[in-house]
C-alpha cells in the first residue's frame, strides 16, 4: 500500500481536518469526493506542485480527518469546511479543482458562501439530480444493520462499491488505499454515516444558481462513468455560462486515477488560457 499522510491539521468546530501544502506558485486547491480521500490526487498533486502551491485536504469525516459518532458530514457542512480552510490559508482567489462531492462543496462555497475563485475545474461532480442511488437509499433505511455487519461482510460491500468507480478492474493492492479509511469499527460506521447523510437538497441549492458562477469553469467527465452518466456532464456545462467541457474515453468516475495525465493536461491548458 502506498503511504499517504497529510501533515497538517485544522480544527473545524472542534474536529480535526487534515491537510497538506505542496510546492510554490499560484495557489490551487484540490477537493476530493465520496467515498474517497485526498489520496485520489496522489498522481496529480506532485506534478501540479511543480508550478503551483497545492492545497489538499480530507473532507470532514473522510480519509485522515476526524470521524466520530453523531457527526455532521453532509454536503451542508463540507462547504463550510472549505470556506474556513480558504480563510485559514489566506487564499483570496485560488484556482479550485473539485471531484465528485469536492466539486459540489466548491460550488456551494462559491455560490452560497461568497468565495471567489480565479477558476473552477469540476471533475465528474455531483450537481444535477437525480444522483442518489438505490443502494444509498437502502443504507438510509437500514443504517444500523449496515453499520454493525461483520467486518468481512462490510469489506465485501465496500470493495464492490468502490470498484465501480474505476473504468477498469483495479487489483486488490491498488484498491487498498481507497478502502483503508473505512475499515475498523470507526471507519465502518463512518462509511455508512456519510451515505445516510446524502441529500439532494444540498445540490438543488446550487443547481438553481449555476448561471451565477463568477469565474472561468472547466467540466471534465469520464466517458465510462457508471455513477454519473456523461449526459449529466454535457447538461451541467450547458447550464454554466461559458463553461468548457471535455470528456475522456477509457475513464470512469474516478478520473484522477483512471486518467491522471488527461486531468493534468486539461487543468494546465485551461489555466494557461486564463488571464492572471
N, C-alpha and C positions, 0 to 999 in steps of 0.2 A: 504494500500500500504506500502511495506517495505521501510523504509528510507534508502537512499543510497547517500552519499555525499563524493566527493573527496575533500580533504582538502588543496591541494597544487596546485599552478599554475605556468606554464612555458610560457614565451612569445615566440611564434614561429612567426617570421616575423611580429611582432606587433599584433598577435592574441593569445588569451588565450587558452592554452591547460591545462586541469585539470587532475591531477594525485594524487596518494597516494602511500605511502610506509608502509608496514606492516611487523612485525616480525624481526628476526635477523638470520644470517647464510649466506650460499652461495646465491648469487643473482639469482632470477628467474623473468623474465619479462612476463607478460600476456597481449596479444594484441587481442582485440575483432574484430569482423567483422561487416558487414552491414545486416540489418539496426538496429544494436544493440548498446550497450554501455558496459562499464566495469561492469555493473550490471550482465552480464551473468556469472561473476566469483564469485558472492556473496556466493555461496555454496562451492566453491573450495578454494578461497583465504585464509580464516581463517585456514583451515587445512594445506595448504602449508606453511603458516606463522609460524607453529609450528617447522618447520625445516629449513626454508629459510627466506631470506629477499625478500619480494614480492613487485614488482613494477608493478602497473597497471595504466592505463590512458584511457581517451576517445579520440578517433581519432579526428582530426580537423573537426569541423562541425557536430560532433556527441555527444550524451549524454549531459554532462555538459560543454563541450568545446564550444568555441565561434562559433556562427552561424551568418553570415552576407550576404547580397546580393552581388553577383559578386564573391563570394569566390571560390577558387580552393580547392575542397575536393576530388579530383580524386586520384586514386591509384598512379598517378605520383608524388604526393606530400606527401602521408602518409608515405612512406619510409624515406623521408627527415625529417618528424616529429620524427619518431622513432630514426633515426640516431642522431639527435640533442639531444633527450632525453637521449640516452645512454651516450653521452658525458657529458651532464649536471649531470647525476647520477654517472659519473665516473666509468662506468662499462666496463671492457675490454673484458671479455669472459663470459657473463652470459648464463644461460640456458634460452631459449626462448620458450614460448608456444603461438601459434597463431591459432585463429579460423577464418575460412572464410577469409575476407579481411585482418584480422590480420596476417594470415599465409602468404598471398601474400606480405604484407608490410615487414614482417620479411625476406622473401626470397629476396625481392628487396634490403633491407638494406644489406643483406649478400653478394649477388651476384653483385649488382651494386654500392653500397656504400663501399664495402670492410670491413664491420663489421664482426668480428669473434665471433662465439658463442661456448660455451662449448658443447651445444647440442641444437637441434631444434625439437620440437614436433608440428606437423601440425594436426589440427582437422578439418576435412571436409573443407580443404582450397580451395579457388578459384584460380586454377592454369591452368588447361587444358581447352582449347577451345573445343567446344562452351559452354559458361555458361550464355550468355546474353539471357534472356527470352523474349517471345513475349510481355508481359506486359511492361517490361522495355523499349523495343523499341517503344511501343505505347506512353509511357510517353515522350520519347525524341521527338517524332513527334508533341506532343500537350502539351508541358510543361506549357504554360501559362494557358491553360484550367484546368489542374490538380492543378496548384499552387493556383488558386483562386476559386476552387469549394467551396460551402458552407461547413462549419466546420463539419456538421453532415455527409455529403457525404464523406469527407476526412476520418472521423473517421471509417466509414464502410469499406472503401478501405484499410486503414491502418490495421485495425483489421484482415480482411480476409487475407491480405498479410503476416502478422507476424504469424498467427495461423498455416500456412502451414509448418513453420519451426519446429514445435513440432511434436513428434511422436503420441501424444495423444491430446485430446481436452482440452486446459487449461481453467480454469474458468476465468470470467471477472476480478476478483480481482488479479489472478495470472498474467494475461496478462497486466494489467495496467502499471506496471513499464517499460515495453518494449515500450509502446505507448507514455508515458508521454513526452519524449524529442521531439517528433514530433508533439505536439499539440500547439495550439495558432497560430497566424499569422506567427511568425518567424519559429516555428517548422515545420509547414505545408510546408512552402516554402523550408526549408532546406531538408525535406524528398525528395521532388521531384528534388531538385537541385543535391543531391548526385546520384540519379538514372540517371539523364541526363548526368552525367559525367562518367558513366560506359564506359569502353573502353577496348576491349580485347587486344589491342596492348600492354598494360602495363603488362598483364600476358604472352603474347607471348615473351616479352623481357626476362623473366626468364625461361619460358618453354624450350627454346632452350639451356639453360645453367644449367639445373638441374644436369648434370653429374659433375659440378664444385663445388657442395656443399662440404664444408670442415669440416663438423662436424657430429657426430652420429645423425641420424634422425629417428624419430618415426612418423608414419602416423596412426591416429585414425579416424575411419569412422563409422557413424551410418548406420546400415543396412536398416533403414526405411527413409533415407534421400530422400525427394521428390524434393529438389532443385538440388542436385548434386548426381547422382546415384553412388552406391558403385563401379561400374565398373571403374569410374574415379579414385577412391581411389587406387584400385589394379594397374591400369595403372601408376598412379603417383609414387607409391612406386617402381615399376619396373624400373623407369627412374632415381631413386636416388641411387647412389652407397651404397650398404649395408644397405639400409633402412629397418626398421622393420615395419610390417603392422599388425594392429589389427582392427577387426570390432566388432560391438556390436549390438545384436538383441534388439529390443524394443527402439532403439534410432533413432531420426530423425536428421535433420541438426543441431539442437540446442543441441548437445551432452552435453555441460557443464550443461545444465538444465535437460535434459532427463535422463542422466546417470552420475551424478557428481562423484559417488563412483568409477565408471569404469575409469573416467578420472584421478582421484587422484591415484588409484591403478596403472593405466598404466604409469603415469608420474613417480611415486615413484619407481616402479620396473625398469623402463628404466634408471633413473638416478643412481640407486643403482648399475647398471651393467656397469657404465662408470667410467673409472679411473679419479681421481681428476685432 
